[in-house]
Amino acid sequence: MTPGAIGLLRMAFWALPFLLAFIAAKAWGREKVVGGLLLAAFLLGAVVKPFPLGWLMLALGFFSGLPLKRAG
C-alpha cells in the first residue's frame, strides 16, 4: 500500500467514531439505536491509533450532535 492510501484509511478511521457518535446524539431518545451506535463508536475509538484520539473524536462528535436548548 502506498503512504497516501494508508493516510486516507487512517483519516477515515478517525472520522468514523466522530460520525457514529454524532448520529447517536441526533438519535437521542431511541435507546437501542443510540446504544448500538455508541457501542460501535467506542469499539472503533479503541482501535484507532494513536489510542486516545479515537475516543477524543467520539466525544467531539457526541457533544457536537447534542441538541442545544433554546432560551425562552
N, CA and C atoms as a LAMMPS dump frame, in Angstrom:
ITEM: TIMESTEP
0
ITEM: NUMBER OF ATOMS
216
ITEM: BOX BOUNDS ff ff ff
-5.0000000000000000e+02 5.0000000000000000e+02
-5.0000000000000000e+02 5.0000000000000000e+02
-5.0000000000000000e+02 5.0000000000000000e+02
ITEM: ATOMS id mol type element x y z
1 1 1 N 0.832 -1.183 0
2 1 2 C 0 0 0
3 1 3 C 0.873 1.242 0
4 2 1 N 0.42 2.242 -0.689
5 2 2 C 1.181 3.48 -0.753
6 2 3 C 0.929 4.317 0.503
7 3 1 N 1.831 5.234 0.823
8 3 2 C 1.618 6.076 2.004
9 3 3 C 0.352 6.926 1.905
10 4 1 N -0.01 7.344 0.692
11 4 2 C -1.238 8.118 0.526
12 4 3 C -2.483 7.307 0.866
13 5 1 N -2.504 6.045 0.454
14 5 2 C -3.642 5.179 0.756
15 5 3 C -3.738 4.909 2.25
16 6 1 N -2.598 4.713 2.882
17 6 2 C -2.595 4.499 4.332
18 6 3 C -3.096 5.75 5.043
19 7 1 N -2.689 6.912 4.57
20 7 2 C -3.16 8.161 5.165
21 7 3 C -4.657 8.345 5.026
22 8 1 N -5.209 7.998 3.857
23 8 2 C -6.656 8.105 3.659
24 8 3 C -7.421 7.136 4.557
25 9 1 N -6.913 5.916 4.688
26 9 2 C -7.559 4.951 5.578
27 9 3 C -7.519 5.417 7.03
28 10 1 N -6.382 5.968 7.432
29 10 2 C -6.261 6.448 8.807
30 10 3 C -7.228 7.603 9.062
31 11 1 N -7.374 8.507 8.102
32 11 2 C -8.313 9.617 8.272
33 11 3 C -9.758 9.116 8.32
34 12 1 N -10.071 8.08 7.542
35 12 2 C -11.417 7.509 7.585
36 12 3 C -11.683 6.862 8.937
37 13 1 N -10.687 6.166 9.491
38 13 2 C -10.864 5.557 10.802
39 13 3 C -10.979 6.606 11.903
40 14 1 N -10.35 7.774 11.728
41 14 2 C -10.509 8.853 12.697
42 14 3 C -11.909 9.451 12.602
43 15 1 N -12.459 9.512 11.403
44 15 2 C -13.773 10.14 11.204
45 15 3 C -14.924 9.24 11.629
46 16 1 N -14.755 7.923 11.573
47 16 2 C -15.864 7.023 11.891
48 16 3 C -16.377 7.158 13.321
49 17 1 N -15.516 7.179 14.362
50 17 2 C -16.072 7.375 15.708
51 17 3 C -16.801 8.713 15.849
52 18 1 N -16.28 9.764 15.209
53 18 2 C -16.939 11.07 15.241
54 18 3 C -18.328 10.98 14.624
55 19 1 N -18.415 10.392 13.434
56 19 2 C -19.7 10.32 12.731
57 19 3 C -20.706 9.44 13.462
58 20 1 N -20.262 8.302 13.978
59 20 2 C -21.182 7.418 14.695
60 20 3 C -21.699 8.076 15.966
61 21 1 N -20.834 8.77 16.698
62 21 2 C -21.269 9.448 17.921
63 21 3 C -22.186 10.627 17.584
64 22 1 N -21.908 11.332 16.505
65 22 2 C -22.762 12.444 16.084
66 22 3 C -24.168 11.945 15.753
67 23 1 N -24.254 10.854 15.014
68 23 2 C -25.557 10.285 14.664
69 23 3 C -26.264 9.765 15.909
70 24 1 N -25.506 9.195 16.852
71 24 2 C -26.109 8.715 18.1
72 24 3 C -26.695 9.871 18.896
73 25 1 N -26.008 10.988 18.935
74 25 2 C -26.539 12.145 19.663
75 25 3 C -27.789 12.687 18.983
76 26 1 N -27.832 12.669 17.66
77 26 2 C -29.014 13.133 16.93
78 26 3 C -30.2 12.185 17.126
79 27 1 N -29.93 10.912 17.407
80 27 2 C -30.99 9.918 17.604
81 27 3 C -31.362 9.771 19.078
82 28 1 N -31.017 10.765 19.877
83 28 2 C -31.271 10.699 21.316
84 28 3 C -32.765 10.479 21.569
85 29 1 N -33.097 9.525 22.435
86 29 2 C -34.486 9.185 22.712
87 29 3 C -34.845 7.804 22.205
88 30 1 N -34.084 7.295 21.282
89 30 2 C -34.268 5.927 20.783
90 30 3 C -33.136 5.085 21.338
91 31 1 N -33.403 4.423 22.465
92 31 2 C -32.35 3.801 23.269
93 31 3 C -31.546 2.743 22.515
94 32 1 N -32.214 1.895 21.754
95 32 2 C -31.495 0.825 21.064
96 32 3 C -30.581 1.367 19.971
97 33 1 N -31.063 2.369 19.264
98 33 2 C -30.257 2.97 18.199
99 33 3 C -29.037 3.669 18.79
100 34 1 N -29.263 4.466 19.836
101 34 2 C -28.162 5.185 20.482
102 34 3 C -27.152 4.211 21.066
103 35 1 N -27.641 3.167 21.712
104 35 2 C -26.744 2.173 22.311
105 35 3 C -25.876 1.469 21.279
106 36 1 N -26.476 1.07 20.173
107 36 2 C -25.71 0.391 19.132
108 36 3 C -24.682 1.291 18.473
109 37 1 N -25.077 2.526 18.183
110 37 2 C -24.138 3.458 17.561
111 37 3 C -22.989 3.817 18.493
112 38 1 N -23.298 4.036 19.776
113 38 2 C -22.23 4.362 20.729
114 38 3 C -21.311 3.171 20.973
115 39 1 N -21.867 1.965 20.988
116 39 2 C -21.027 0.777 21.147
117 39 3 C -20.063 0.646 19.979
118 40 1 N -20.566 0.83 18.773
119 40 2 C -19.688 0.762 17.603
120 40 3 C -18.651 1.878 17.633
121 41 1 N -19.053 3.075 18.058
122 41 2 C -18.107 4.189 18.135
123 41 3 C -17.03 3.933 19.182
124 42 1 N -17.41 3.365 20.337
125 42 2 C -16.421 3.049 21.365
126 42 3 C -15.436 1.982 20.886
127 43 1 N -15.946 0.971 20.197
128 43 2 C -15.049 -0.081 19.695
129 43 3 C -14.091 0.472 18.644
130 44 1 N -14.598 1.265 17.722
131 44 2 C -13.722 1.878 16.723
132 44 3 C -12.769 2.878 17.361
133 45 1 N -13.237 3.594 18.372
134 45 2 C -12.379 4.545 19.067
135 45 3 C -11.228 3.871 19.786
136 46 1 N -11.443 2.644 20.243
137 46 2 C -10.372 1.908 20.921
138 46 3 C -9.345 1.365 19.933
139 47 1 N -9.75 1.165 18.679
140 47 2 C -8.861 0.588 17.671
141 47 3 C -7.983 1.646 17.001
142 48 1 N -8.482 2.87 16.915
143 48 2 C -7.783 3.926 16.181
144 48 3 C -6.458 4.259 16.851
145 49 1 N -5.433 4.398 16.036
146 49 2 C -4.111 4.773 16.538
147 49 3 C -3.84 6.222 16.198
148 50 1 N -3.254 7.025 16.991
149 50 2 C -2.842 6.84 18.377
150 50 3 C -4.055 6.692 19.29
151 51 1 N -3.894 5.972 20.378
152 51 2 C -5.004 5.47 21.189
153 51 3 C -6.014 6.523 21.636
154 52 1 N -5.67 7.586 22.33
155 52 2 C -6.749 8.44 22.845
156 52 3 C -7.445 9.287 21.777
157 53 1 N -6.905 9.355 20.577
158 53 2 C -7.507 10.186 19.533
159 53 3 C -8.892 9.682 19.136
160 54 1 N -9.073 8.383 19.077
161 54 2 C -10.377 7.827 18.71
162 54 3 C -11.456 8.192 19.71
163 55 1 N -11.136 8.129 20.99
164 55 2 C -12.13 8.482 21.999
165 55 3 C -12.346 9.985 22.07
166 56 1 N -11.32 10.769 21.75
167 56 2 C -11.494 12.218 21.671
168 56 3 C -12.435 12.564 20.522
169 57 1 N -12.265 11.914 19.386
170 57 2 C -13.159 12.151 18.251
171 57 3 C -14.589 11.71 18.585
172 58 1 N -14.731 10.632 19.336
173 58 2 C -16.041 10.168 19.763
174 58 3 C -16.712 11.231 20.633
175 59 1 N -15.99 11.771 21.594
176 59 2 C -16.565 12.785 22.488
177 59 3 C -16.922 14.055 21.711
178 60 1 N -16.049 14.471 20.806
179 60 2 C -16.344 15.658 19.998
180 60 3 C -17.598 15.457 19.147
181 61 1 N -17.714 14.293 18.549
182 61 2 C -18.887 14.003 17.722
183 61 3 C -20.163 13.956 18.531
184 62 1 N -20.104 13.342 19.713
185 62 2 C -21.306 13.227 20.534
186 62 3 C -21.765 14.596 21.027
187 63 1 N -20.833 15.391 21.54
188 63 2 C -21.233 16.685 22.089
189 63 3 C -21.597 17.691 20.999
190 64 1 N -21.053 17.538 19.82
191 64 2 C -21.458 18.438 18.737
192 64 3 C -22.818 18.047 18.164
193 65 1 N -23.249 16.822 18.392
194 65 2 C -24.547 16.381 17.884
195 65 3 C -25.695 16.575 18.851
196 66 1 N -25.39 16.874 20.117
197 66 2 C -26.471 17.078 21.082
198 66 3 C -27.247 18.344 20.731
199 67 1 N -28.551 18.284 20.848
200 67 2 C -29.344 19.482 20.554
201 67 3 C -29.155 20.537 21.642
202 68 1 N -29.086 21.776 21.222
203 68 2 C -28.96 22.88 22.167
204 68 3 C -30.349 23.316 22.617
205 69 1 N -30.466 23.598 23.899
206 69 2 C -31.755 24.079 24.405
207 69 3 C -31.839 25.572 24.137
208 70 1 N -32.967 25.98 23.625
209 70 2 C -33.16 27.393 23.307
210 70 3 C -33.776 28.101 24.504
211 71 1 N -33.262 29.275 24.79
212 71 2 C -33.792 30.084 25.887
213 71 3 C -35.077 30.775 25.438
214 72 1 N -36.07 30.741 26.305
215 72 2 C -37.299 31.48 26.036
216 72 3 C -38.171 30.755 25.118
